[in-house]
Amino acid sequence: MPIPKNIEREHIFQAIIRIKREGIPALREAKEWAMKYENETYPCKLLISWGNFYANEEELNPNPRNFQTYMAQEYLRNLGFEIIHI
């Protein structure tokens, strides 16, 4: 399943709030690339997965057959976020 096109910046901000509240689940940490926002870094795929929950009421499965990290990076860049190598 590709990344749904209706995930917007507001959904990503909601995912950031959830990460700040709950933390990053085991095995979902950023490995090479992350989104940087207000001097904090966040895993791109997790932001898209959780952003989809707020946009479409279900977490997007992070399985690489559904979408890959580079797709999440590109989507976040297109929303105006900064992607950095960590």
C-alpha positions in Angstrom: 0.0 0.0 0.0 1.6 3.3 -1.0 1.5 6.3 1.4 -2.0 7.8 1.3 -1.9 11.3 -0.2 -4.2 12.8 2.4 -1.6 12.8 5.2 -1.0 16.5 5.9 1.4 18.5 8.1 -1.1 18.6 10.9 -1.2 14.7 11.0 2.6 14.7 11.2 2.5 17.2 14.1 0.0 14.9 15.9 2.4 12.0 15.4 5.2 14.1 16.9 3.0 14.8 19.9 2.3 11.1 20.3 6.1 10.3 20.1 6.8 12.9 22.8 4.1 11.4 25.0 4.7 7.6 24.4 8.3 7.5 23.1 9.6 5.6 20.1 8.6 1.9 20.1 11.4 -0.7 20.0 12.7 -1.5 16.5 11.1 1.7 15.1 14.0 4.1 15.8 15.6 6.0 12.9 18.7 4.2 11.6 20.3 6.5 9.0 17.8 9.2 8.2 15.4 11.2 10.4 13.2 14.2 10.2 14.5 17.1 12.2 12.0 19.5 13.8 12.8 22.0 16.6 16.2 20.4 17.3 14.7 17.0 17.8 14.9 14.0 15.4 12.0 11.6 14.6 11.9 8.4 12.5 10.4 9.1 9.1 8.5 5.8 8.7 7.0 6.1 12.2 5.8 9.6 11.5 4.1 8.4 8.3 2.7 5.3 10.0 1.3 7.3 12.9 0.3 10.3 10.7 -1.8 7.9 8.8 -3.6 7.0 12.0 -4.7 10.6 12.4 -5.6 11.0 8.7 -7.3 7.6 8.1 -7.9 6.0 11.5 -5.4 3.2 11.1 -1.7 2.9 11.5 0.1 2.3 8.2 2.0 -1.0 8.3 5.7 -0.2 8.2 6.5 -3.4 6.2 8.9 -2.5 3.3 6.4 -4.1 1.0 4.0 -1.3 1.9 6.4 1.6 1.8 10.1 2.2 2.2 12.1 4.7 4.1 13.0 6.8 1.0 9.3 7.1 0.3 8.6 8.4 3.8 11.6 10.9 3.5 10.3 12.2 0.2 6.8 12.6 1.5 7.9 14.5 4.5 10.2 16.7 2.4 7.2 17.5 0.2 5.3 18.6 3.3 8.2 21.0 4.0 10.1 19.1 6.7 13.9 18.8 7.0 15.4 15.3 6.5 18.9 14.7 7.9 21.5 12.0 7.9 22.1 10.8 11.4 
